[in-house]
Amino acid sequence: MKRNSKEWISAILCGATVILASGCSSLKTPATADVAVSKAAVENAAGAGGVEYAPVEMTSSREKMARANKAMADKDYKLATELAKQAQADAKLAQEKAGSAKAQAAAAALQDDLSVLREELERASK
């Protein structure tokens, strides 16, 4: 009877260990994905002109990515996920600000072109 009890206790402890180990590794997978997606977002924002048009947001997103990478190396997956999501939000804001600034510049250039055309038309009609 004692042997049977010991086997059950051993089996339960092994099962608990497997469950805990799989739970810890499952935290790593989402964190790895979040960090990768955020890294791509930061790179896209930089390519869209975020450094030029939204330097504060780009600096913030890059700093948070560096901290997220450090958290991944330290195996603090919860912190890594949080920082990666914040970096992604900052990068998206930088990308949108860059797009908005470019659109405003294009609109201003178009207004200048229209003014020149109006002046030409006025000269031609005199």
C-alpha positions in Angstrom: 0.0 0.0 0.0 2.9 2.4 0.8 4.5 1.7 -2.5 1.3 2.6 -4.4 1.0 5.9 -2.4 4.6 6.8 -3.2 4.0 6.1 -6.9 0.9 8.3 -6.9 2.7 11.1 -5.1 5.6 10.8 -7.5 3.3 10.9 -10.5 1.4 13.9 -9.2 4.7 15.8 -8.6 6.0 14.9 -12.1 2.7 16.1 -13.6 2.8 19.4 -11.7 6.4 20.0 -12.8 5.5 19.4 -16.4 2.5 21.8 -16.1 4.6 24.5 -14.5 7.4 24.1 -17.0 5.0 24.4 -19.9 3.4 27.4 -18.4 6.7 29.2 -18.1 7.7 28.4 -21.7 4.3 29.5 -23.0 5.1 33.0 -21.7 8.2 33.2 -23.8 6.4 32.5 -27.1 4.0 35.5 -27.0 6.8 37.8 -25.7 9.1 36.7 -28.5 6.3 37.5 -31.0 5.5 40.8 -29.5 9.1 41.9 -29.5 9.5 40.8 -33.2 6.3 42.7 -34.2 7.4 45.8 -32.3 10.8 45.7 -33.9 9.2 45.7 -37.3 7.0 48.6 -36.3 10.0 50.6 -35.2 11.8 49.9 -38.4 8.7 50.8 -40.5 8.3 54.1 -38.6 12.0 55.0 -39.2 11.6 54.2 -42.9 8.5 56.4 -43.1 10.4 59.4 -41.8 9.7 59.1 -38.1 13.2 60.1 -37.2 12.8 63.4 -39.0 9.2 64.2 -38.3 8.7 62.6 -34.8 12.1 62.3 -33.2 10.8 62.2 -29.6 8.5 59.2 -30.3 11.2 57.4 -32.3 13.7 57.8 -29.5 11.1 56.6 -27.0 10.2 53.6 -29.1 13.9 52.6 -29.6 14.6 52.9 -25.9 11.7 50.8 -25.0 12.7 48.2 -27.6 16.2 48.1 -26.1 14.7 47.6 -22.6 12.3 44.9 -24.0 15.3 43.0 -25.5 17.1 43.2 -22.2 14.0 41.9 -20.4 13.9 39.0 -22.9 17.6 38.2 -22.2 16.8 38.4 -18.5 13.8 36.0 -19.1 11.3 38.6 -17.8 8.8 37.8 -20.5 5.9 39.8 -18.9 8.0 43.0 -18.8 9.4 42.3 -22.3 5.8 42.0 -23.6 4.7 45.2 -21.9 7.7 47.2 -23.2 7.4 45.8 -26.7 3.7 46.9 -26.9 4.6 50.4 -25.6 7.4 50.6 -28.2 5.0 49.5 -30.9 2.5 52.2 -29.9 5.3 54.9 -29.9 6.5 53.7 -33.3 2.9 53.8 -34.7 2.5 57.3 -33.4 5.8 58.4 -35.0 4.8 56.8 -38.3 1.4 58.6 -38.2 3.1 61.9 -37.3 5.5 61.5 -40.2 2.7 60.7 -42.6 0.7 63.7 -41.4 3.7 66.0 -41.7 4.4 64.8 -45.3 0.8 65.3 -46.2 0.8 68.8 -44.8 4.0 69.6 -46.8 2.4 68.2 -50.0 -0.7 70.3 -49.4 1.4 73.4 -48.9 3.3 72.7 -52.1 0.0 72.2 -53.9 -1.3 75.5 -52.6 1.9 77.2 -53.8 1.5 75.7 -57.2 -2.1 76.8 -57.3 -1.1 80.4 -56.4 1.5 80.4 -59.2 -1.2 79.2 -61.7 -3.6 81.8 -60.6 -1.0 84.5 -61.1 -0.3 83.2 -64.5 -3.9 83.2 -65.4 -4.3 86.8 -64.2 -1.4 87.9 -66.3 -2.6 86.1 -69.4 -6.1 87.6 -69.1 -4.7 91.2 -68.9 
